[in-house]
Amino acid sequence: MDAIKFILDLGATVMLPIIIFLLGWGLGQKPGQAFRSGITIGVGFIGINLVIGLLVNSIGPAAQGMVTKMGIELNVIDVGWPAAAGIAFASKVGAFIIPIGLAVNFIMLLTRTTKTVNVDLWNFWHFAFTGAMVNVLTGSFLMGCIAAAINVVIVLKLGDWTAPMIQKFYGIPGISLPHGFSAAYVPIAIPLNALFDKIPGLNKIDLDTDVIQEKFGVIGEPVILGLVLGAALGGFAGFGVKEILQLAMSMAGVMFLMPRMVKVLMEGLMPVSEAARIFFQKRFSGREFYIGLDSAIAVGHPAAITTAIILVPICIILAIIIPGNRVLPFGDLATIPFMVAMVAPVCRGNVFRSVIIGAIVIAVGLLIATNISALHTTAAIDAAFKFPANATYISSLCDGANPLTWILVKLFAFI
């Protein structure tokens, strides 16, 4: 238990470099090369986290401004993914989620039911969260562990299923994204995108970032889009000129820096990916394997980040107008890029379609987060979570609004 807690407390930016170093060395890289790959990937994640921090610090006050301006009174507070992850890992299931996840992955590799070698241990918290919700619901630790294991199986299969599309769209061969949050939206995005293909007029609208830049020139460049979207968000929030300009520049910075941080991460990842390809080809002739990573490697794509920024004010408006919603979006507004990271490839980079799909899943997700808020709150109490001032109930967009988690929780309610 203490060893697991120590590993988790290191955080993803320390855990992943260690895992990548050991993995690369085991796959045949020279120790120095493997070490460099691990450190480079860690630096890339630090850079991504810094940019996400910029996004959080910029969007947070703007979101609060919109909430105040519109007079929203919602009693379920979105505490954000760091709190949700802490609650998940502090749960009874969370203490065992790493061995559970690794065991399930190993068995599936042996039985050829997955191609993904999931090294993204930090994000096992998504599986722990599902297990914690089921544990609270049923009062059974065993049921919670089973629910978490089923979640692992489903997400590994989603990672396999989407890997060719992800590799082609993002240009990252040998990779899959078995991410418990991002992958959950793929089964929703695919049928909706197919439906859009059949709707006259709608099927002709193609607004990917390349088309936008081609039609609008410099105004269509991602950095300028960020500037414009940031200014618009500040206007919606009722900011003064100074704050609007500061928010506009921050959003421009996010749009400019995020892809470059992903490139740093990819610089470390590609040698490991190539070593894995050679290793498995030699020892498992005819079998294909993927290295499973955090969807953070995808959020820097202009289609994903542009979609996410557009969806921020939409999310707040939806929270106001949807009957039955009690969740006040706040802490997890910055996780919207992760929500759409695997939607963008489904839509082939079409920002227009991604925004529509994103709005639909956010609308449904707010109701899911409302529905699961009592379980979320109980799990937080069990984990000795410190509640925000005046908060009676808490939830989150990640993973409180996760449709896969909700479906599993509801299924276990009948057991």
C-alpha positions as CSV (number, residue, x, y, z in Angstrom):
1,M,0.0,0.0,0.0
2,D,2.7,2.5,1.0
3,A,4.7,1.6,-2.2
4,I,1.7,2.2,-4.4
5,K,0.9,5.5,-2.6
6,F,4.5,6.6,-3.1
7,I,4.3,5.8,-6.9
8,L,1.1,7.7,-7.3
9,D,2.4,10.7,-5.3
10,L,5.2,11.0,-7.8
11,G,2.7,12.2,-10.4
12,A,2.5,11.5,-14.1
13,T,5.5,13.7,-15.0
14,V,7.8,11.6,-12.9
15,M,6.1,8.2,-13.3
16,L,6.0,8.2,-17.1
17,P,9.7,9.0,-17.7
18,I,10.6,6.1,-15.4
19,I,8.2,3.8,-17.1
20,I,9.4,4.9,-20.6
21,F,13.0,4.5,-19.6
22,L,12.4,0.9,-18.3
23,L,10.2,0.1,-21.3
24,G,12.7,1.5,-23.8
25,W,15.6,-0.3,-22.2
26,G,13.6,-3.6,-22.1
27,L,12.7,-3.2,-25.7
28,G,16.3,-3.0,-26.8
29,Q,17.2,0.7,-26.7
30,K,20.6,1.5,-25.3
31,P,20.3,2.8,-21.7
32,G,21.4,6.3,-22.6
33,Q,18.9,6.5,-25.5
34,A,16.1,5.1,-23.3
35,F,17.0,7.5,-20.5
36,R,16.9,10.5,-23.0
37,S,13.5,9.3,-24.3
38,G,12.0,9.1,-20.9
39,I,13.3,12.5,-19.8
40,T,12.2,14.1,-23.1
41,I,8.7,12.7,-22.7
42,G,8.6,13.9,-19.1
43,V,9.6,17.4,-20.2
44,G,6.9,17.3,-22.9
45,F,4.3,16.5,-20.3
46,I,5.5,19.2,-18.1
47,G,5.2,21.6,-21.0
48,I,1.7,20.4,-21.8
49,N,0.7,20.8,-18.1
50,L,2.1,24.3,-18.0
51,V,0.0,25.2,-21.1
52,I,-3.1,23.5,-19.5
53,G,-2.4,25.5,-16.4
54,L,-2.4,28.7,-18.5
55,L,-5.7,27.6,-19.9
56,V,-7.2,26.9,-16.5
57,N,-6.0,30.2,-15.0
58,S,-7.4,32.1,-18.0
59,I,-10.7,30.3,-18.5
60,G,-11.4,30.0,-14.7
61,P,-12.0,33.8,-14.2
62,A,-13.8,34.1,-17.5
63,A,-16.1,31.2,-16.6
64,Q,-16.8,32.7,-13.2
65,G,-17.5,36.0,-14.9
66,M,-20.1,34.4,-17.2
67,V,-21.7,32.6,-14.3
68,T,-22.0,35.9,-12.3
69,K,-23.2,37.8,-15.3
70,M,-25.9,35.3,-16.1
71,G,-27.0,34.8,-12.5
72,I,-26.6,31.0,-12.4
73,E,-27.6,29.3,-9.1
74,L,-26.5,25.6,-9.3
75,N,-25.8,23.6,-6.2
76,V,-23.4,20.9,-7.5
77,I,-19.9,22.2,-7.8
78,D,-17.6,20.9,-10.6
79,V,-14.4,20.3,-8.5
80,G,-12.2,19.3,-11.5
81,W,-10.2,16.3,-12.5
82,P,-7.4,16.6,-9.9
83,A,-9.9,16.3,-7.1
84,A,-11.7,13.4,-8.9
85,A,-8.4,11.6,-9.4
86,G,-7.4,12.1,-5.8
87,I,-10.8,10.8,-4.6
88,A,-10.5,7.8,-7.0
89,F,-7.0,6.8,-5.9
90,A,-7.9,7.4,-2.2
91,S,-10.8,4.9,-2.5
92,K,-10.6,1.2,-1.5
93,V,-10.5,0.2,-5.2
94,G,-8.0,2.9,-6.0
95,A,-5.4,1.3,-3.7
96,F,-5.5,-1.8,-5.9
97,I,-6.2,-0.3,-9.4
98,I,-2.6,-0.5,-10.7
99,P,-2.2,-4.3,-10.1
100,I,-5.8,-4.8,-11.4
101,G,-5.1,-2.8,-14.5
102,L,-1.8,-4.4,-15.3
103,A,-3.2,-7.9,-14.7
104,V,-6.1,-7.3,-17.0
105,N,-3.8,-5.9,-19.7
106,F,-1.4,-8.8,-19.4
107,I,-4.1,-11.4,-19.6
108,M,-5.6,-9.7,-22.7
109,L,-2.2,-9.6,-24.3
110,L,-1.7,-13.3,-23.7
111,T,-5.1,-14.2,-25.0
112,R,-4.6,-11.8,-28.0
113,T,-7.7,-9.9,-27.1
114,T,-5.8,-6.6,-27.2
115,K,-2.9,-5.1,-29.0
116,T,-2.3,-2.3,-26.5
117,V,0.5,-2.3,-23.9
118,N,-0.9,0.4,-21.7
119,V,2.0,2.3,-19.9
120,D,-0.2,5.2,-18.9
121,L,-0.5,4.1,-15.2
122,W,-1.4,7.5,-13.9
123,N,-4.6,7.5,-15.8
124,F,-5.7,4.3,-14.2
125,W,-7.5,6.7,-11.9
126,H,-10.4,6.7,-14.5
127,F,-10.9,3.0,-13.8
128,A,-10.5,3.5,-10.1
129,F,-13.2,6.2,-10.2
130,T,-15.7,3.8,-11.8
131,G,-14.8,1.2,-9.2
132,A,-15.2,3.8,-6.4
133,M,-18.7,4.8,-7.6
134,V,-19.8,1.1,-7.8
135,N,-18.3,0.4,-4.4
136,V,-20.3,3.3,-2.9
137,L,-23.4,2.2,-4.7
138,T,-23.3,-1.5,-3.8
139,G,-21.3,-1.4,-0.6
140,S,-19.2,-4.2,-2.1
141,F,-15.4,-3.8,-2.6
142,L,-15.4,-6.9,-4.9
143,M,-18.1,-5.3,-7.2
144,G,-16.1,-2.2,-7.3
145,C,-13.0,-4.1,-8.4
146,I,-15.0,-6.0,-11.0
147,A,-16.4,-2.8,-12.4
148,A,-13.0,-1.2,-12.6
149,A,-11.6,-4.3,-14.4
150,I,-14.5,-4.3,-16.9
151,N,-13.7,-0.6,-17.5
152,V,-10.1,-1.5,-18.3
153,V,-11.2,-4.1,-20.8
154,I,-13.6,-1.8,-22.6
155,V,-11.1,1.1,-22.8
156,L,-8.3,-1.2,-24.1
157,K,-10.7,-2.4,-26.8
158,L,-11.6,1.2,-27.7
159,G,-7.9,2.0,-27.8
160,D,-7.3,-0.9,-30.3
161,W,-10.3,0.0,-32.4
162,T,-9.4,3.7,-32.7
163,A,-5.6,3.2,-33.0
164,P,-5.4,3.2,-36.9
165,M,-7.5,6.4,-37.0
166,I,-5.5,8.1,-34.2
167,Q,-2.2,7.2,-35.8
168,K,-3.2,8.5,-39.2
169,F,-4.8,11.7,-38.0
170,Y,-2.1,12.7,-35.4
171,G,0.8,11.2,-37.3
172,I,1.9,9.0,-34.4
173,P,2.6,5.4,-35.6
174,G,2.5,2.5,-33.2
175,I,0.4,4.3,-30.6
176,S,-3.1,3.9,-29.1
177,L,-5.0,6.1,-26.6
178,P,-6.6,3.8,-24.0
179,H,-7.7,6.9,-22.1
180,G,-10.7,6.3,-19.8
181,F,-12.2,9.8,-20.4
182,S,-11.3,10.6,-24.1
183,A,-12.1,7.1,-25.5
184,A,-15.6,7.0,-23.9
185,Y,-16.8,9.6,-26.5
186,V,-15.8,7.7,-29.6
187,P,-18.8,5.3,-29.7
188,I,-21.0,8.4,-29.5
189,A,-19.0,10.5,-32.1
190,I,-18.9,7.8,-34.8
191,P,-22.7,7.3,-35.3
192,L,-23.3,11.1,-35.0
193,N,-20.7,11.8,-37.6
194,A,-22.2,9.1,-39.9
195,L,-25.6,10.8,-39.4
196,F,-24.2,14.2,-40.4
197,D,-22.9,12.6,-43.6
198,K,-26.6,11.8,-44.5
199,I,-28.0,15.3,-43.8
200,P,-28.2,17.5,-46.9
201,G,-26.5,20.8,-46.4
202,L,-24.8,19.8,-43.2
203,N,-22.7,17.2,-45.0
204,K,-21.3,19.9,-47.1
205,I,-19.9,22.0,-44.3
206,D,-16.2,21.3,-43.8
207,L,-14.4,23.7,-41.4
208,D,-11.1,22.0,-40.5
209,T,-8.3,24.4,-39.5
210,D,-6.6,24.1,-42.8
211,V,-9.7,25.1,-44.7
212,I,-10.3,28.0,-42.2
213,Q,-6.7,29.2,-42.7
214,E,-7.0,28.9,-46.5
215,K,-10.2,30.9,-46.6
216,F,-9.3,33.5,-44.1
217,G,-5.6,33.8,-44.4
218,V,-3.7,35.0,-41.4
219,I,-7.0,35.4,-39.5
220,G,-7.5,31.6,-39.9
221,E,-4.2,30.7,-38.3
222,P,-4.5,28.9,-34.9
223,V,-2.8,31.6,-32.9
224,I,-5.1,34.3,-34.4
225,L,-8.1,32.1,-33.8
226,G,-7.1,31.7,-30.2
227,L,-6.8,35.5,-30.0
228,V,-10.3,36.0,-31.4
229,L,-11.9,33.3,-29.3
230,G,-10.2,34.5,-26.2
231,A,-11.5,38.1,-26.8
232,A,-15.0,36.8,-27.5
233,L,-14.9,34.7,-24.2
234,G,-13.8,37.8,-22.3
235,G,-16.6,39.8,-23.8
236,F,-19.2,37.1,-22.8
237,A,-17.7,37.2,-19.3
238,G,-18.2,41.0,-19.1
239,F,-14.5,41.8,-18.8
240,G,-13.1,45.2,-19.2
241,V,-10.8,46.0,-22.2
242,K,-7.6,45.2,-20.2
243,E,-8.9,41.8,-19.1
244,I,-10.2,41.0,-22.6
245,L,-6.8,41.7,-24.1
246,Q,-5.0,39.6,-21.5
247,L,-7.4,36.7,-22.0
248,A,-7.0,37.0,-25.8
249,M,-3.2,36.8,-25.6
250,S,-3.4,33.9,-23.2
251,M,-5.6,31.9,-25.6
252,A,-3.3,32.8,-28.4
253,G,-0.5,31.5,-26.3
254,V,-2.3,28.2,-25.7
255,M,-3.0,27.7,-29.4
256,F,0.7,28.5,-30.2
257,L,2.4,26.6,-27.4
258,M,0.3,23.4,-27.1
259,P,1.4,21.9,-30.5
260,R,5.0,22.7,-29.7
261,M,4.9,20.9,-26.4
262,V,3.3,17.9,-28.0
263,K,6.2,17.9,-30.5
264,V,8.7,17.8,-27.6
265,L,6.8,14.8,-26.2
266,M,6.8,13.1,-29.6
267,E,10.6,13.6,-29.9
268,G,11.0,11.3,-27.0
269,L,8.2,8.9,-27.9
270,M,9.1,8.0,-31.5
271,P,12.4,6.2,-30.7
272,V,10.6,4.1,-28.1
273,S,7.8,3.4,-30.5
274,E,10.3,2.2,-33.2
275,A,12.1,0.0,-30.6
276,A,8.8,-1.5,-29.7
277,R,7.9,-2.2,-33.3
278,I,11.3,-4.0,-33.9
279,F,11.1,-5.9,-30.6
280,F,7.7,-7.3,-31.2
281,Q,8.3,-8.1,-34.9
282,K,11.3,-10.2,-33.9
283,R,9.6,-12.1,-31.1
284,F,6.0,-12.2,-32.2
285,S,6.0,-12.5,-35.9
286,G,2.8,-11.4,-37.5
287,R,1.4,-9.7,-34.3
288,E,0.9,-6.0,-34.1
289,F,1.3,-4.1,-30.8
290,Y,0.5,-0.5,-29.7
291,I,2.0,1.5,-26.9
292,G,-1.0,3.0,-25.0
293,L,-0.5,6.6,-23.9
294,D,-2.3,9.6,-22.4
295,S,-4.5,11.5,-24.8
296,A,-2.5,14.6,-23.8
297,I,-0.4,13.8,-26.9
298,A,-3.4,14.7,-29.0
299,V,-4.8,17.8,-27.3
300,G,-2.3,20.1,-29.1
301,H,-3.8,19.5,-32.5
302,P,-5.4,22.7,-33.8
303,A,-8.7,21.0,-34.4
304,A,-8.9,19.7,-30.8
305,I,-7.9,22.9,-29.1
306,T,-10.0,25.1,-31.3
307,T,-13.1,23.0,-30.7
308,A,-12.4,23.0,-27.0
309,I,-12.2,26.8,-26.7
310,I,-15.4,27.3,-28.6
311,L,-17.1,24.8,-26.3
312,V,-16.2,26.6,-23.1
313,P,-19.0,29.3,-23.4
314,I,-21.3,26.7,-24.9
315,C,-20.8,24.5,-21.8
316,I,-21.8,27.3,-19.5
317,I,-24.8,28.2,-21.5
318,L,-26.0,24.6,-21.6
319,A,-25.6,24.4,-17.8
320,I,-28.1,27.3,-17.6
321,I,-30.7,26.1,-20.1
322,I,-30.8,22.3,-19.7
323,P,-33.8,21.3,-17.5
324,G,-32.7,19.1,-14.6
325,N,-29.0,20.1,-14.6
326,R,-27.6,21.1,-11.2
327,V,-23.9,21.1,-12.0
328,L,-22.0,24.4,-12.2
329,P,-19.1,23.9,-14.7
330,F,-15.9,25.3,-13.4
331,G,-13.0,23.1,-12.4
332,D,-13.1,20.9,-15.5
333,L,-13.6,23.4,-18.3
334,A,-9.9,23.0,-19.1
335,T,-10.5,19.2,-19.6
336,I,-12.7,19.8,-22.7
337,P,-9.7,19.4,-25.0
338,F,-9.4,15.8,-23.6
339,M,-13.1,15.3,-24.2
340,V,-12.8,16.1,-27.9
341,A,-9.2,14.7,-28.5
342,M,-10.6,11.5,-30.0
343,V,-13.7,13.1,-31.5
344,A,-11.6,15.3,-33.8
345,P,-10.2,12.3,-35.7
346,V,-13.7,10.8,-36.1
347,C,-14.8,14.1,-37.7
348,R,-11.5,14.2,-39.8
349,G,-10.6,17.5,-38.2
350,N,-14.0,19.2,-39.1
351,V,-14.3,21.7,-36.3
352,F,-17.9,22.4,-37.1
353,R,-18.9,18.8,-36.5
354,S,-16.7,18.4,-33.5
355,V,-18.3,21.4,-31.8
356,I,-21.8,20.0,-32.5
357,I,-20.8,16.6,-31.1
358,G,-19.0,18.2,-28.2
359,A,-22.1,20.2,-27.3
360,I,-24.3,17.1,-27.4
361,V,-22.0,15.1,-25.2
362,I,-21.6,18.0,-22.8
363,A,-25.4,18.5,-22.6
364,V,-25.8,14.8,-21.8
365,G,-22.8,14.8,-19.5
366,L,-24.1,17.6,-17.3
367,L,-27.2,15.4,-16.6
368,I,-25.0,12.4,-15.9
369,A,-22.8,14.5,-13.6
370,T,-26.0,15.7,-11.8
371,N,-27.3,12.1,-11.6
372,I,-24.1,10.7,-10.1
373,S,-23.3,13.7,-7.8
374,A,-24.6,11.9,-4.7
375,L,-22.3,8.9,-5.3
376,H,-19.5,11.3,-6.1
377,T,-20.0,13.3,-2.9
378,T,-20.2,10.1,-0.8
379,A,-16.9,8.8,-2.3
380,A,-15.3,12.2,-1.6
381,I,-16.5,12.0,2.1
382,D,-15.0,8.5,2.3
383,A,-11.7,9.8,0.9
384,A,-11.7,12.7,3.4
385,F,-11.9,15.2,0.6
386,K,-11.9,18.9,1.7
387,F,-15.1,20.4,0.2
388,P,-15.2,23.9,-1.3
389,A,-16.8,26.5,0.8
390,N,-20.7,26.3,0.7
391,A,-20.6,23.1,-1.4
392,T,-23.2,20.5,-0.5
393,Y,-22.7,18.3,-3.5
394,I,-19.8,17.9,-5.8
395,S,-19.2,16.3,-9.2
396,S,-17.0,16.8,-12.3
397,L,-17.0,16.8,-16.0
398,C,-14.1,14.4,-15.9
399,D,-15.2,11.6,-14.9
400,G,-18.5,12.6,-13.3
401,A,-19.9,13.2,-16.7
402,N,-18.3,10.2,-18.3
403,P,-21.0,8.1,-20.2
404,L,-19.0,4.9,-19.9
405,T,-18.6,5.2,-16.1
406,W,-22.3,6.1,-15.8
407,I,-23.4,3.1,-17.9
408,L,-21.3,0.7,-15.8
409,V,-22.6,2.2,-12.5
410,K,-26.2,1.8,-13.6
411,L,-25.6,-1.8,-14.7
412,F,-24.1,-2.6,-11.3
413,A,-27.2,-1.1,-9.7
414,F,-29.2,-4.1,-10.9
415,I,-26.7,-6.7,-9.5
